[in-house]
Amino acid sequence: MNSLDLRVNFAGVTLKNPITTASGTFSARESGEFYDISQLGAVITKGVASEPWDGNPTPRIAEAYGGMMNAVGLQNPGVKAFIDNELSYLKNFDTQVIANVAGRTIEEYCAVVEKLNETDIAMMEINISCPNVKKGGIGFGTNPKMAGEVTKAVKAVTKKPIIIKLTPNVTDIAEIAKAVEAEGADAVSLINTLLGMKIDVQRKKPVLANVMGGFSGPAVKPVAVRMVYQVRRAVNIPIIGLGGIMTGEDVAEFIMAGADLVSVGTAALVNPTAPVDILQELKTYMQEQGFNTINEIRDAFNA
């Protein structure tokens, strides 16, 4: 049996393996009831803002072919409650913690980053899919200039590595990736959810109260793999790949496309133990293929 070394150096931080949770799908207390969080390379928390956000009206989650729709709206208790409750609980586990940061203005992003600087988290993931209220609600991440501006601002005040989470709802995601790299991003993660819509033809109304929402799950994986592949060829910084990962072989596919880490999201809403199940499946795949390290998986890919 091969001796597996799953360690990954990501933006200067060492993780025991490349499996992380996807923001919005993980809660330490709830997820921790199903598996030992310490088995994961890192956990990425739900989005946290400078003040509590109520989120969108219900219904805000619905099933769809090949995945799910959500319009939760980044509901969260605010950064103070997050530090007091979620982060204090996560100290019980031997895993790296990446805090996801949300904001409606650049000032709000910076306010959260400055508070999280004083904690012992490893990194921050900046969700630039948030609507910029000063620019009519357009997402920060849909415009290279705005994406660069928020990156530059948070980089100026952070004491931690910064991961910029990219939206797929753009014409050229590689252009956005290059813009945030140029302004100092330490890494990028992709993809966030695809914008979708579902109509209840019996009620003749949208299924989601918000009308449109984010589509995630296995059906988005080919899009996510393609975008990771494109971004890997556009930037030199590390990448977290996510979007429809359900198995260990899905992880290998993202690594071959150019990801350094992966995030498991929707799969854990179907099967709460998915992150650790997928980790075990990755180990089995590596044994079967004769891989000893994560880099060997990437190097084996021929495009």
ABEGO torsion letter per residue (X at the ends): XBBBBABBBBGGBBBABABBBBBGABBAAAAAAABBAAABABBBBBBBBABBBAEBBOBABBBBBGEBBBAAGGBBAEAAAAAAAAAAAAAABBBBBBBBBBBABAAAAAAAAAAAAABABABBBBBAABBBAAAGGBBAAABAAAAAAAAAAAAAABABBBBBBBBABBABAAAAAAAAAAAGBABBBOBBBBBBBBBBAAAGBBABAAGBBBBBEAAAAAAAAAAAAAAAAABABBBBBBGGBABAAAAAAAAAAGBABBBBBAAAAABAAAAAAAAAAAAAAAAAAGBABAAAAAAABBX
